[in-house]
Amino acid sequence: MNRYRLTFTLLGLSLAAVAVGAIVFAPSGRPSEPPSIVEGYSPANESTVLRQTAIQIDLPVDYAITMVVDGVAIPESEIKATPETGRFVWRPSEETIISEFGPGIHTVWVRWDTVRGLPDPGEWIWSFRVQ
C-alpha cells in the first residue's frame, strides 16, 4: 500500500513541476522576432524613437498590406508603397489620419497577402515607445 502511495505522490509532484515549468518558461504574448517573410521593419520592436518616426515594413515583391496603428486603420492612400522593392512606409503628419505620435507605447499591426499567385497571408504585430 505504501508503495502505491509513494508512486502516486511522486507522479503528482512531477505533474506539478511540469505545470510550473510550462508557466515560468512559456514565451510571452507576442513573438519578439517577425515572421521569416518580413525582410525588414522599423522602428524595431520595443525600441524608443522620436515622434516623427516613420513606420516601415519590407516584404517580398508582389505583396499588399493592411496597416493598423494604435487601433486606427491607415488608409491605403497614405501608405507609400514601392512595388519594385516591396517596401511600405507610413509617417504621421498633418495630412494623415494620425497627425503625430504622442508619448508612450504605440502598436503596429500589419497584415499581408500576395497580389498574384498563390495566397500567402500573414501578420506581424510589434510596438515601440515614443519619448
Secondary structure as UniProt FT lines:
FT   HELIX           2..25
FT   TURN            36..37
FT   STRAND          40..42
FT   TURN            45..46
FT   STRAND          48..49
FT   TURN            51..52
FT   STRAND          55..58
FT   STRAND          63..69
FT   TURN            70..71
FT   STRAND          72..73
FT   HELIX           76..78
FT   STRAND          80..82
FT   TURN            83..86
FT   STRAND          87..90
FT   TURN            94..95
FT   STRAND          104..114
FT   STRAND          122..130
//
